[in-house]
Amino acid sequence: MKTLDPSEVEKRLKAWADITMLSLELKRAAMRKRHPESREDEINELVRKELSILKSEQDER
Protein backbone atom coordinates (compact mmCIF):
# COMPACT_ATOMS: atom_id res chain seq x y z
CA MET A 1 0.00 0.00 0.00
CA LYS A 2 1.31 3.41 -0.97
CA THR A 3 1.59 6.06 1.75
CA LEU A 4 0.30 9.52 0.90
CA ASP A 5 1.88 12.63 2.29
CA PRO A 6 -0.43 15.00 4.21
CA SER A 7 -0.53 17.61 1.43
CA GLU A 8 -1.78 14.98 -1.06
CA VAL A 9 -4.44 13.82 1.39
CA GLU A 10 -5.61 17.41 1.88
CA LYS A 11 -5.66 17.99 -1.89
CA ARG A 12 -7.81 14.88 -2.43
CA LEU A 13 -10.18 15.77 0.39
CA LYS A 14 -10.68 19.26 -1.03
CA ALA A 15 -11.39 17.80 -4.48
CA TRP A 16 -13.91 15.38 -2.94
CA ALA A 17 -15.58 18.26 -1.06
CA ASP A 18 -15.79 20.34 -4.27
CA ILE A 19 -17.41 17.47 -6.16
CA THR A 20 -19.86 16.87 -3.31
CA MET A 21 -20.87 20.56 -3.24
CA LEU A 22 -21.31 20.60 -7.02
CA SER A 23 -23.47 17.49 -6.82
CA LEU A 24 -25.69 19.04 -4.17
CA GLU A 25 -26.05 22.27 -6.16
CA LEU A 26 -27.06 20.30 -9.25
CA LYS A 27 -29.59 18.34 -7.18
CA ARG A 28 -31.04 21.61 -5.80
CA ALA A 29 -31.25 23.09 -9.30
CA ALA A 30 -33.17 20.04 -10.51
CA MET A 31 -35.55 20.33 -7.55
CA ARG A 32 -36.10 24.04 -8.22
CA LYS A 33 -37.02 23.21 -11.80
CA ARG A 34 -39.45 20.47 -10.70
CA HIS A 35 -40.91 22.59 -7.89
CA PRO A 36 -40.69 26.27 -8.96
CA GLU A 37 -43.26 27.31 -6.34
CA SER A 38 -41.17 26.00 -3.43
CA ARG A 39 -39.08 28.13 -1.09
CA GLU A 40 -35.37 27.43 -0.61
CA ASP A 41 -35.89 25.66 2.72
CA GLU A 42 -38.53 23.44 1.09
CA ILE A 43 -36.13 22.64 -1.75
CA ASN A 44 -33.45 21.67 0.79
CA GLU A 45 -35.93 19.38 2.56
CA LEU A 46 -36.88 17.72 -0.74
CA VAL A 47 -33.20 17.14 -1.53
CA ARG A 48 -32.64 15.59 1.91
CA LYS A 49 -35.65 13.30 1.48
CA GLU A 50 -34.55 12.16 -1.98
CA LEU A 51 -30.99 11.49 -0.82
CA SER A 52 -32.33 9.59 2.18
CA ILE A 53 -34.47 7.40 -0.09
CA LEU A 54 -31.51 6.72 -2.38
CA LYS A 55 -29.34 5.81 0.62
CA SER A 56 -32.01 3.42 1.93
CA GLU A 57 -32.22 1.72 -1.46
CA GLN A 58 -28.43 1.29 -1.56
CA ASP A 59 -28.39 -0.12 1.97
CA GLU A 60 -30.97 -2.75 0.94
CA ARG A 61 -28.70 -4.10 -1.80
Phi and psi restraints in degrees (range 20) as a CNS / XPLOR table:
assign (resid 1 and name C) (resid 2 and name N)
       (resid 2 and name CA) (resid 2 and name C) 1.0 -83.6 20.0 2
assign (resid 2 and name N) (resid 2 and name CA)
       (resid 2 and name C) (resid 3 and name N) 1.0 135.4 20.0 2
assign (resid 2 and name C) (resid 3 and name N)
       (resid 3 and name CA) (resid 3 and name C) 1.0 -90.0 20.0 2
assign (resid 3 and name N) (resid 3 and name CA)
       (resid 3 and name C) (resid 4 and name N) 1.0 133.7 20.0 2
assign (resid 3 and name C) (resid 4 and name N)
       (resid 4 and name CA) (resid 4 and name C) 1.0 -99.8 20.0 2
assign (resid 4 and name N) (resid 4 and name CA)
       (resid 4 and name C) (resid 5 and name N) 1.0 141.2 20.0 2
assign (resid 4 and name C) (resid 5 and name N)
       (resid 5 and name CA) (resid 5 and name C) 1.0 -78.8 20.0 2
assign (resid 5 and name N) (resid 5 and name CA)
       (resid 5 and name C) (resid 6 and name N) 1.0 156.9 20.0 2
assign (resid 5 and name C) (resid 6 and name N)
       (resid 6 and name CA) (resid 6 and name C) 1.0 -55.2 20.0 2
assign (resid 6 and name N) (resid 6 and name CA)
       (resid 6 and name C) (resid 7 and name N) 1.0 -34.8 20.0 2
assign (resid 6 and name C) (resid 7 and name N)
       (resid 7 and name CA) (resid 7 and name C) 1.0 -67.5 20.0 2
assign (resid 7 and name N) (resid 7 and name CA)
       (resid 7 and name C) (resid 8 and name N) 1.0 -35.3 20.0 2
assign (resid 7 and name C) (resid 8 and name N)
       (resid 8 and name CA) (resid 8 and name C) 1.0 -69.6 20.0 2
assign (resid 8 and name N) (resid 8 and name CA)
       (resid 8 and name C) (resid 9 and name N) 1.0 -40.1 20.0 2
assign (resid 8 and name C) (resid 9 and name N)
       (resid 9 and name CA) (resid 9 and name C) 1.0 -61.4 20.0 2
assign (resid 9 and name N) (resid 9 and name CA)
       (resid 9 and name C) (resid 10 and name N) 1.0 -46.1 20.0 2
assign (resid 9 and name C) (resid 10 and name N)
       (resid 10 and name CA) (resid 10 and name C) 1.0 -62.3 20.0 2
assign (resid 10 and name N) (resid 10 and name CA)
       (resid 10 and name C) (resid 11 and name N) 1.0 -42.0 20.0 2
assign (resid 10 and name C) (resid 11 and name N)
       (resid 11 and name CA) (resid 11 and name C) 1.0 -60.4 20.0 2
assign (resid 11 and name N) (resid 11 and name CA)
       (resid 11 and name C) (resid 12 and name N) 1.0 -44.1 20.0 2
assign (resid 11 and name C) (resid 12 and name N)
       (resid 12 and name CA) (resid 12 and name C) 1.0 -68.6 20.0 2
assign (resid 12 and name N) (resid 12 and name CA)
       (resid 12 and name C) (resid 13 and name N) 1.0 -38.4 20.0 2
assign (resid 12 and name C) (resid 13 and name N)
       (resid 13 and name CA) (resid 13 and name C) 1.0 -64.6 20.0 2
assign (resid 13 and name N) (resid 13 and name CA)
       (resid 13 and name C) (resid 14 and name N) 1.0 -40.9 20.0 2
assign (resid 13 and name C) (resid 14 and name N)
       (resid 14 and name CA) (resid 14 and name C) 1.0 -64.4 20.0 2
assign (resid 14 and name N) (resid 14 and name CA)
       (resid 14 and name C) (resid 15 and name N) 1.0 -40.3 20.0 2
assign (resid 14 and name C) (resid 15 and name N)
       (resid 15 and name CA) (resid 15 and name C) 1.0 -63.9 20.0 2
assign (resid 15 and name N) (resid 15 and name CA)
       (resid 15 and name C) (resid 16 and name N) 1.0 -42.5 20.0 2
assign (resid 15 and name C) (resid 16 and name N)
       (resid 16 and name CA) (resid 16 and name C) 1.0 -62.2 20.0 2
assign (resid 16 and name N) (resid 16 and name CA)
       (resid 16 and name C) (resid 17 and name N) 1.0 -42.9 20.0 2
assign (resid 16 and name C) (resid 17 and name N)
       (resid 17 and name CA) (resid 17 and name C) 1.0 -63.8 20.0 2
assign (resid 17 and name N) (resid 17 and name CA)
       (resid 17 and name C) (resid 18 and name N) 1.0 -41.0 20.0 2
assign (resid 17 and name C) (resid 18 and name N)
       (resid 18 and name CA) (resid 18 and name C) 1.0 -62.1 20.0 2
assign (resid 18 and name N) (resid 18 and name CA)
       (resid 18 and name C) (resid 19 and name N) 1.0 -43.6 20.0 2
assign (resid 18 and name C) (resid 19 and name N)
       (resid 19 and name CA) (resid 19 and name C) 1.0 -65.2 20.0 2
assign (resid 19 and name N) (resid 19 and name CA)
       (resid 19 and name C) (resid 20 and name N) 1.0 -40.6 20.0 2
assign (resid 19 and name C) (resid 20 and name N)
       (resid 20 and name CA) (resid 20 and name C) 1.0 -62.6 20.0 2
assign (resid 20 and name N) (resid 20 and name CA)
       (resid 20 and name C) (resid 21 and name N) 1.0 -45.6 20.0 2
assign (resid 20 and name C) (resid 21 and name N)
       (resid 21 and name CA) (resid 21 and name C) 1.0 -62.8 20.0 2
assign (resid 21 and name N) (resid 21 and name CA)
       (resid 21 and name C) (resid 22 and name N) 1.0 -41.6 20.0 2
assign (resid 21 and name C) (resid 22 and name N)
       (resid 22 and name CA) (resid 22 and name C) 1.0 -62.1 20.0 2
assign (resid 22 and name N) (resid 22 and name CA)
       (resid 22 and name C) (resid 23 and name N) 1.0 -43.1 20.0 2
assign (resid 22 and name C) (resid 23 and name N)
       (resid 23 and name CA) (resid 23 and name C) 1.0 -59.3 20.0 2
assign (resid 23 and name N) (resid 23 and name CA)
       (resid 23 and name C) (resid 24 and name N) 1.0 -46.1 20.0 2
assign (resid 23 and name C) (resid 24 and name N)
       (resid 24 and name CA) (resid 24 and name C) 1.0 -65.4 20.0 2
assign (resid 24 and name N) (resid 24 and name CA)
       (resid 24 and name C) (resid 25 and name N) 1.0 -38.9 20.0 2
assign (resid 24 and name C) (resid 25 and name N)
       (resid 25 and name CA) (resid 25 and name C) 1.0 -64.4 20.0 2
assign (resid 25 and name N) (resid 25 and name CA)
       (resid 25 and name C) (resid 26 and name N) 1.0 -40.4 20.0 2
assign (resid 25 and name C) (resid 26 and name N)
       (resid 26 and name CA) (resid 26 and name C) 1.0 -64.9 20.0 2
assign (resid 26 and name N) (resid 26 and name CA)
       (resid 26 and name C) (resid 27 and name N) 1.0 -39.6 20.0 2
assign (resid 26 and name C) (resid 27 and name N)
       (resid 27 and name CA) (resid 27 and name C) 1.0 -63.0 20.0 2
assign (resid 27 and name N) (resid 27 and name CA)
       (resid 27 and name C) (resid 28 and name N) 1.0 -44.6 20.0 2
assign (resid 27 and name C) (resid 28 and name N)
       (resid 28 and name CA) (resid 28 and name C) 1.0 -62.7 20.0 2
assign (resid 28 and name N) (resid 28 and name CA)
       (resid 28 and name C) (resid 29 and name N) 1.0 -40.7 20.0 2
assign (resid 28 and name C) (resid 29 and name N)
       (resid 29 and name CA) (resid 29 and name C) 1.0 -62.5 20.0 2
assign (resid 29 and name N) (resid 29 and name CA)
       (resid 29 and name C) (resid 30 and name N) 1.0 -41.0 20.0 2
assign (resid 29 and name C) (resid 30 and name N)
       (resid 30 and name CA) (resid 30 and name C) 1.0 -64.0 20.0 2
assign (resid 30 and name N) (resid 30 and name CA)
       (resid 30 and name C) (resid 31 and name N) 1.0 -40.3 20.0 2
assign (resid 30 and name C) (resid 31 and name N)
       (resid 31 and name CA) (resid 31 and name C) 1.0 -66.6 20.0 2
assign (resid 31 and name N) (resid 31 and name CA)
       (resid 31 and name C) (resid 32 and name N) 1.0 -39.9 20.0 2
assign (resid 31 and name C) (resid 32 and name N)
       (resid 32 and name CA) (resid 32 and name C) 1.0 -61.0 20.0 2
assign (resid 32 and name N) (resid 32 and name CA)
       (resid 32 and name C) (resid 33 and name N) 1.0 -39.1 20.0 2
assign (resid 32 and name C) (resid 33 and name N)
       (resid 33 and name CA) (resid 33 and name C) 1.0 -67.6 20.0 2
assign (resid 33 and name N) (resid 33 and name CA)
       (resid 33 and name C) (resid 34 and name N) 1.0 -40.0 20.0 2
assign (resid 33 and name C) (resid 34 and name N)
       (resid 34 and name CA) (resid 34 and name C) 1.0 -74.1 20.0 2
assign (resid 34 and name N) (resid 34 and name CA)
       (resid 34 and name C) (resid 35 and name N) 1.0 -28.7 20.0 2
assign (resid 34 and name C) (resid 35 and name N)
       (resid 35 and name CA) (resid 35 and name C) 1.0 -130.8 20.0 2
assign (resid 35 and name N) (resid 35 and name CA)
       (resid 35 and name C) (resid 36 and name N) 1.0 67.4 20.0 2
assign (resid 35 and name C) (resid 36 and name N)
       (resid 36 and name CA) (resid 36 and name C) 1.0 -63.9 20.0 2
assign (resid 36 and name N) (resid 36 and name CA)
       (resid 36 and name C) (resid 37 and name N) 1.0 -20.2 20.0 2
assign (resid 36 and name C) (resid 37 and name N)
       (resid 37 and name CA) (resid 37 and name C) 1.0 -82.9 20.0 2
assign (resid 37 and name N) (resid 37 and name CA)
       (resid 37 and name C) (resid 38 and name N) 1.0 -10.9 20.0 2
assign (resid 37 and name C) (resid 38 and name N)
       (resid 38 and name CA) (resid 38 and name C) 1.0 -80.9 20.0 2
assign (resid 38 and name N) (resid 38 and name CA)
       (resid 38 and name C) (resid 39 and name N) 1.0 146.6 20.0 2
assign (resid 38 and name C) (resid 39 and name N)
       (resid 39 and name CA) (resid 39 and name C) 1.0 -78.3 20.0 2
assign (resid 39 and name N) (resid 39 and name CA)
       (resid 39 and name C) (resid 40 and name N) 1.0 167.4 20.0 2
assign (resid 39 and name C) (resid 40 and name N)
       (resid 40 and name CA) (resid 40 and name C) 1.0 -61.7 20.0 2
assign (resid 40 and name N) (resid 40 and name CA)
       (resid 40 and name C) (resid 41 and name N) 1.0 -40.3 20.0 2
assign (resid 40 and name C) (resid 41 and name N)
       (resid 41 and name CA) (resid 41 and name C) 1.0 -66.4 20.0 2
assign (resid 41 and name N) (resid 41 and name CA)
       (resid 41 and name C) (resid 42 and name N) 1.0 -32.6 20.0 2
assign (resid 41 and name C) (resid 42 and name N)
       (resid 42 and name CA) (resid 42 and name C) 1.0 -69.4 20.0 2
assign (resid 42 and name N) (resid 42 and name CA)
       (resid 42 and name C) (resid 43 and name N) 1.0 -39.3 20.0 2
assign (resid 42 and name C) (resid 43 and name N)
       (resid 43 and name CA) (resid 43 and name C) 1.0 -60.9 20.0 2
assign (resid 43 and name N) (resid 43 and name CA)
       (resid 43 and name C) (resid 44 and name N) 1.0 -46.1 20.0 2
assign (resid 43 and name C) (resid 44 and name N)
       (resid 44 and name CA) (resid 44 and name C) 1.0 -60.3 20.0 2
assign (resid 44 and name N) (resid 44 and name CA)
       (resid 44 and name C) (resid 45 and name N) 1.0 -39.6 20.0 2
assign (resid 44 and name C) (resid 45 and name N)
       (resid 45 and name CA) (resid 45 and name C) 1.0 -66.1 20.0 2
assign (resid 45 and name N) (resid 45 and name CA)
       (resid 45 and name C) (resid 46 and name N) 1.0 -41.0 20.0 2
assign (resid 45 and name C) (resid 46 and name N)
       (resid 46 and name CA) (resid 46 and name C) 1.0 -62.1 20.0 2
assign (resid 46 and name N) (resid 46 and name CA)
       (resid 46 and name C) (resid 47 and name N) 1.0 -41.6 20.0 2
assign (resid 46 and name C) (resid 47 and name N)
       (resid 47 and name CA) (resid 47 and name C) 1.0 -62.2 20.0 2
assign (resid 47 and name N) (resid 47 and name CA)
       (resid 47 and name C) (resid 48 and name N) 1.0 -46.3 20.0 2
assign (resid 47 and name C) (resid 48 and name N)
       (resid 48 and name CA) (resid 48 and name C) 1.0 -59.6 20.0 2
assign (resid 48 and name N) (resid 48 and name CA)
       (resid 48 and name C) (resid 49 and name N) 1.0 -43.2 20.0 2
assign (resid 48 and name C) (resid 49 and name N)
       (resid 49 and name CA) (resid 49 and name C) 1.0 -63.5 20.0 2
assign (resid 49 and name N) (resid 49 and name CA)
       (resid 49 and name C) (resid 50 and name N) 1.0 -44.5 20.0 2
assign (resid 49 and name C) (resid 50 and name N)
       (resid 50 and name CA) (resid 50 and name C) 1.0 -63.9 20.0 2
assign (resid 50 and name N) (resid 50 and name CA)
       (resid 50 and name C) (resid 51 and name N) 1.0 -43.3 20.0 2
assign (resid 50 and name C) (resid 51 and name N)
       (resid 51 and name CA) (resid 51 and name C) 1.0 -64.7 20.0 2
assign (resid 51 and name N) (resid 51 and name CA)
       (resid 51 and name C) (resid 52 and name N) 1.0 -36.0 20.0 2
assign (resid 51 and name C) (resid 52 and name N)
       (resid 52 and name CA) (resid 52 and name C) 1.0 -65.1 20.0 2
assign (resid 52 and name N) (resid 52 and name CA)
       (resid 52 and name C) (resid 53 and name N) 1.0 -42.4 20.0 2
assign (resid 52 and name C) (resid 53 and name N)
       (resid 53 and name CA) (resid 53 and name C) 1.0 -63.1 20.0 2
assign (resid 53 and name N) (resid 53 and name CA)
       (resid 53 and name C) (resid 54 and name N) 1.0 -44.6 20.0 2
assign (resid 53 and name C) (resid 54 and name N)
       (resid 54 and name CA) (resid 54 and name C) 1.0 -62.5 20.0 2
assign (resid 54 and name N) (resid 54 and name CA)
       (resid 54 and name C) (resid 55 and name N) 1.0 -40.5 20.0 2
assign (resid 54 and name C) (resid 55 and name N)
       (resid 55 and name CA) (resid 55 and name C) 1.0 -64.0 20.0 2
assign (resid 55 and name N) (resid 55 and name CA)
       (resid 55 and name C) (resid 56 and name N) 1.0 -42.1 20.0 2
assign (resid 55 and name C) (resid 56 and name N)
       (resid 56 and name CA) (resid 56 and name C) 1.0 -61.4 20.0 2
assign (resid 56 and name N) (resid 56 and name CA)
       (resid 56 and name C) (resid 57 and name N) 1.0 -41.9 20.0 2
assign (resid 56 and name C) (resid 57 and name N)
       (resid 57 and name CA) (resid 57 and name C) 1.0 -64.1 20.0 2
assign (resid 57 and name N) (resid 57 and name CA)
       (resid 57 and name C) (resid 58 and name N) 1.0 -39.4 20.0 2
assign (resid 57 and name C) (resid 58 and name N)
       (resid 58 and name CA) (resid 58 and name C) 1.0 -67.6 20.0 2
assign (resid 58 and name N) (resid 58 and name CA)
       (resid 58 and name C) (resid 59 and name N) 1.0 -38.0 20.0 2
assign (resid 58 and name C) (resid 59 and name N)
       (resid 59 and name CA) (resid 59 and name C) 1.0 -66.0 20.0 2
assign (resid 59 and name N) (resid 59 and name CA)
       (resid 59 and name C) (resid 60 and name N) 1.0 -29.3 20.0 2
assign (resid 59 and name C) (resid 60 and name N)
       (resid 60 and name CA) (resid 60 and name C) 1.0 -73.8 20.0 2
assign (resid 60 and name N) (resid 60 and name CA)
       (resid 60 and name C) (resid 61 and name N) 1.0 -19.6 20.0 2
